[in-house]
């Protein structure tokens, strides 16, 4: 599980670096034309927050340790990470549909499929991470309740 998280972190970092670089070059080169440079740059920025999110949450894996409290990550990072995944999903589906309408080169379908799969992987990782954190908090609360009950009976 930890290898999966590190792999996702590296892929997201590489894609983010490419998006930010292409977004900046596209913006500088086409200041007078209408281009999707802001969308590319936005995707790069959300990707940077996604990399930060992966970096901060990699310590939680492999979902086995329930003894200590988890470091809380701000909801804005969760939201930006999910927005990165959703944007990648929309972009991947749109590119796949566009390719299916006009399939010229067979090689080019690999890119939209990869982007779509990366988006699904990112969103599923977030879903399972959130599910684990909720379960972890519930277990800690139950453990504290049991410890409190034990503590009151020992004092009597």
Buried (B, 14 or more C-beta within 10 A) or exposed (E): EEEEBBEBBEBBBEBBBEBBEBBBEBBEEEEEEEBEBEBBBBBBBBBBBBBBBBBEBEEBBEBEEEEEEBEEBEEEBBEBBBBBBBBBBEBBBEBBEEBEEEEEEEEEBEEBBEBBEBBBBBBEBBEEBEEBBEEBEEEBEEEEEEEEEEEEEEEE
